[in-house]
Amino acid sequence: MNVATQHSRTANVGAYSLWFALGVFLLALQLPAPAPVEAQAEAQQCEVSLNPDAVHVDEGNVVVEASVSEDPGPILEVLVDPQSGLEVDGWDQSADTEVTLMLLTGAAEPGDWEVTITGEAALCVGEVTVEERR
């Protein structure tokens, strides 16, 4: 093989690689983006019931059992209204419709606050009451 033929083949491989990379890039642009958490849960809505349904200001770490009216699928997110001052420290989904919530109440404000449990299949909404310390 002479040098000119070898250079020609190397140039062709480089050109094919460039076209392949461009094709993959254009294909990637056409793929749908993953749906945001809100869009994933729009298919079904359900209700959350908490036990206890009330916590106290500055009570520390509180464990609350949540029952949801429909199976939300794997839990993606648990939120409490940010104005409540409650923080979700974690959760454990023990069954399809049972979730244990760990809440921090150190900065909690008294009132009734919305709790949202977002799963892959449903968005579940309920209410938690924060009361003055006993």
Buried (B, 14 or more C-beta within 10 A) or exposed (E): EEEEEEEEEEEEEEEEEEEEEEEEEEEEEEEEEEEEBEEBBEEBEBEBBBEEBEBBBEBEEBEBEBBBBBBBBEBBBBBBBEEBBBBBEEBEBEEEBEBEBBBBBEEBEBEEBBBBBBBBBBBBBBBBBBEEEE
